[in-house]
Amino acid sequence: MKIGGMLAKFGKSLSFEFYPPKDDAGFNNLSGTLSCLAQHHPSFVSITYGAGGSTHENTARAVTQIQRETNITVMPHLTCIDQDWADLRTLVRSYHSAGIENILALKGDPPPGTEHADRSCRQLQFGADLIRLLAPTGEFSIGMAVYPEGHMASPSLDADMLYTRDKAEAGAEFAITQMFFDNRLYYSFMDRAERWGINIPVIAAIMPIHDINKIRTFCGRCGATMPDWCAERFGDGRLNAEESRKIGVELATAQVADLIANGVRYFHFYTLNKDDMVTCIIRNLGLESYGLG
């Protein structure tokens, strides 16, 4: 099922993000997690793609395994930085042959140590470049990433919205946000999107905080803000795993409840390949009804 059409038809969605396992044990764990989360009848699930395409083989394995063994719509992430279109086209064709109908098209992160390399001569520099190559075939419903605080490489919020509109006009049918913890950032982004004429569905991505120190690190890498009031709930970071989990579930439940109260109907949860926190949040809010059940 193509996600763009699904969102237009149902006006709501519940989805989950996984990362590609590194070994057979990880794939077994992913299968168990997916089995648990499948009870919520997700609209779709996505599989991430490592910096510079570093996980492309395991991403493809996870995507095709889910496609083959379940009836869940699966969407691979696809990044283009430091990759040639000829190589990506081979992967894209294999997805199409396997019945995959959706791709999240991204610029992606450069391999470590190459952040400042000159890429001006490359065919693929930005997410919009990849979207322009994928969209004309009509084979995929294409999603893009958006950034409630602006992409960390954008010189201004206006520049960020210009790039965002460029991706939508290139053929992206829906968007998924970067993680955020202060809903005012999402609401402000949606106001900007309206002013810039960007009217595709924007799915709110939610990161339940399981370990405050790890999430702080994630924030530093992607330019997301960890609000003081949020971090303070975890004190000095010495809480045990269960205490942290409970606070993380409470905070994410309150965040999603506020989004729902303000009319948001599309939710994408970062699972970190675990099901327990996400399941608690879904049950707290009755989010099963946002899936395809």
C-alpha atoms as one frame of an Amber mdcrd trajectory, in Angstrom:
protein
   0.000   0.000   0.000   1.348   3.421  -0.901   1.664   5.624   2.161   0.721
   8.879   0.440  -2.609   7.429  -0.624  -3.109   5.779   2.758  -2.692   9.067
   4.611  -5.077  10.819   2.243  -7.676   8.073   2.625  -7.622   7.607   6.398
  -6.438  11.015   7.647  -4.442   9.381  10.449  -1.558   6.953  10.928   0.455
   5.021  13.491   3.912   3.871  12.447   7.200   2.624  13.846  10.875   3.056
  12.969  13.477   0.322  13.341  17.183   0.199  12.614  18.740  -2.679  10.643
  20.238  -5.383  12.885  23.897  -6.304  12.547  23.628 -10.086  12.949  21.236
 -13.018  13.128  20.577 -12.473  16.829  19.581  -8.911  16.085  17.256 -10.049
  13.304  15.618 -12.506  15.694  15.130  -9.691  18.195  13.641  -7.476  15.495
  11.198 -10.210  14.523  10.074 -10.499  18.150   9.688  -6.744  18.535   7.787
  -6.463  15.277   5.489  -9.306  16.307   4.626  -7.473  19.529   4.034  -4.136
  17.834   2.029  -5.713  15.000  -0.863  -6.119  17.433  -1.393  -2.350  17.124
  -1.961  -2.715  13.364   0.577  -0.092  12.262  -0.067   1.866   9.103   3.543
   1.172   8.128   7.021   0.584   9.526  10.326   2.039   8.355  13.905   0.776
   8.363  16.803   3.218   8.641  19.881   3.406   6.419  23.370   4.056   7.801
  25.701   6.947   7.044  26.956   6.817   3.477  24.884   3.684   2.836  26.893
   1.712   5.380  23.975  -0.544   6.352  22.424  -0.968   2.911  22.713  -4.770
   2.888  21.121  -5.227   6.317  18.522  -2.564   5.594  17.555  -4.416   2.420
  17.502  -7.730   4.292  15.194  -6.345   6.986  12.894  -4.674   4.465  12.512
  -7.727   2.251  12.079 -10.019   5.264   9.225  -7.898   6.623   7.689  -7.643
   3.157   7.903 -11.410   2.679   6.812 -12.582   6.135   4.136 -10.065   7.191
   1.288  -8.039   5.735   2.723  -4.802   7.172   3.590  -2.005   4.756   7.335
  -1.411   5.014   9.311   1.638   3.914  13.095   1.645   3.560  15.036   4.824
   4.238  17.329   5.676   1.338  20.165   8.191   1.605  22.158   9.630  -1.265
  25.219  11.380   0.147  28.463   9.900  -1.196  26.548   7.396  -3.320  26.142
   7.027  -7.056  22.726   6.895  -8.668  23.703   3.789 -10.638  24.316   1.874
  -7.405  21.187   3.204  -5.741  19.109   2.389  -8.809  20.079  -1.269  -8.491
  18.853  -1.280  -4.904  15.685   0.628  -5.817  14.902  -1.839  -8.591  15.317
  -4.742  -6.172  12.845  -3.062  -3.800  10.341  -2.584  -6.615  10.726  -6.221
  -7.678  10.051  -7.292  -4.075   6.812  -5.321  -3.999   8.058  -2.366  -1.954
   5.994   0.728  -2.795   7.408   3.386  -0.446  10.762   5.077   0.128  11.869
   7.742   2.598  14.323   9.764   0.498  17.045  11.510   2.492  20.323  13.309
   2.057  21.731  11.265   4.924  24.796  11.599   7.091  28.302  11.507   5.596
  30.695   8.815   6.787  32.675   9.922   9.854  35.619  12.129   8.978  34.178
  13.312   5.658  31.763  15.945   6.931  33.566  18.841   5.205  34.456  17.138
   1.914  33.655  18.987  -1.324  30.674  17.268  -2.973  29.752  20.032  -5.427
  30.459  17.847  -8.455  28.287  14.962  -7.372  24.939  14.250  -9.023  23.348
  13.553  -5.647  23.971  16.170  -2.991  20.602  16.693  -1.331  17.388  14.855
  -0.577  15.622  16.802  -3.333  18.092  15.399  -5.889  17.163  11.859  -4.917
  13.443  12.636  -4.944  13.711  14.081  -8.469  15.233  10.828  -9.704  12.707
   8.585  -7.929   9.466  10.467  -8.500   9.079  10.315 -12.316   8.735   6.511
 -12.366   5.607   6.607 -10.194   6.688   3.316  -8.663   6.997   4.645  -5.114
   5.217   6.894  -2.695   8.082   9.095  -1.545   8.496  10.570   1.901  10.925
  13.225   3.077  12.369  14.423   6.373  11.498  17.787   7.917  13.032  19.587
  10.863  10.848  21.433  13.400  13.894  23.430  14.552  15.359  23.758  11.066
  18.081  21.492   9.716  21.318  22.093  11.591  23.087  22.915   8.291  20.491
  25.491   7.213  21.593  29.112   7.650  18.084  30.211   8.666  14.550  28.947
   9.129  13.545  30.607   5.865  16.327  28.755   4.037  15.191  25.528   5.675
  11.637  26.091   4.445  12.911  26.820   0.948  14.694  23.458   0.899  11.608
  21.808   2.375   9.346  23.230  -0.314  11.869  22.158  -2.947  11.575  18.550
  -1.778   7.782  18.678  -1.758   7.697  20.152  -5.256  10.179  17.514  -6.426
   7.605  14.830  -5.634   7.559  14.006  -1.910   4.013  13.057  -0.881   4.446
  13.145   2.902   6.991  14.120   5.542   8.277  12.727   8.824   9.753  15.094
  11.381  13.011  14.816  13.194  12.470  14.052  16.865  11.355  16.950  19.056
  10.383  17.233  22.701   8.716  20.650  22.845   5.497  20.597  20.832   5.697
  24.320  20.212   8.477  23.541  17.744   6.140  21.312  15.740   3.317  23.844
  15.799   5.676  26.611  14.671   6.947  24.429  11.850   3.404  23.717  10.683
   2.647  27.449  10.683   5.750  28.060   8.544   4.817  25.221   6.210   1.388
  26.739   5.647   2.887  30.132   4.863   5.290  28.528   2.380   2.519  26.581
   0.660   3.675  23.150   1.848   0.501  21.165   2.390   1.520  17.505   2.384
   0.871  15.418   5.546   3.541  15.916   8.215   3.960  12.935  10.531   5.115
  13.760  14.063   8.035  11.548  15.089   8.168  10.715  18.792  11.265   9.540
  20.653  10.441   7.989  24.057  13.345   8.758  26.383  14.712   5.503  27.717
  18.151   6.819  28.688  18.530  10.582  29.112  22.272  10.560  28.455  21.939
   8.612  25.204  19.115  10.833  23.993  21.176  13.927  24.801  23.885  12.460
  22.566  21.348  11.852  19.788  20.178  15.455  20.132  23.723  16.740  19.806
  24.266  14.770  16.613  21.106  15.926  14.864  20.625  19.429  16.259  17.470
  18.708  18.252  16.884  20.539  21.531  16.449  18.765  24.847  14.348  21.184
  26.971  15.613  21.813  30.491  12.245  20.917  31.993  12.379  17.575  30.223
  15.940  16.741  31.268  15.245  17.803  34.846  12.698  15.017  35.222  15.604
  12.568  35.095  17.591  14.353  37.793  21.306  13.675  37.664  20.950  10.777
  35.244  21.509   8.118  37.908  18.027   6.615  37.794  17.823   2.903  37.180
  16.457   1.589  33.898  12.922   1.020  35.166  12.677   4.479  36.728  13.910
   6.079  33.514  11.493   4.021  31.464   8.505   5.141  33.549   9.417   8.807
  33.255  10.037   8.418  29.521   6.615   6.827  29.021   4.959   9.569  31.081
   6.625  12.367  29.121   5.910  10.846  25.711   2.301  10.124  26.683   1.810
  13.763  27.694   3.517  14.964  24.511   1.319  12.884  22.219  -1.825  13.771
  24.189  -1.106  17.456  23.613  -0.514  16.867  19.906  -3.822  15.006  19.617
  -5.615  17.799  21.451  -4.229  20.202  18.855  -5.414  18.187  15.879  -2.361
  16.063  15.027  -3.340  12.653  13.647  -0.095  11.197  12.262   2.428   9.576
  14.658   5.731   7.798  14.028   7.557   6.225  16.983  11.298   5.635  17.188
  11.408   2.156  18.727  15.173   1.522  18.992  14.085  -2.043  18.148  12.192
  -2.413  21.433   8.462  -2.604  21.980   7.771  -2.040  25.681   7.732   1.767
  25.963   5.917   2.299  22.693   3.261  -0.257  23.647   2.678   1.506  26.981
   2.258   4.891  25.272  -0.144   3.475  22.691  -2.270   1.825  25.362  -2.239
   4.922  27.567  -3.781   6.959  24.744  -5.784   4.386  22.806  -3.654   4.969
  19.727  -4.527   1.562  18.277  -7.353   3.331  16.458  -4.792   5.366  14.486
  -3.457   2.251  12.798  -5.158   0.049  10.234  -7.006  -2.189  12.705
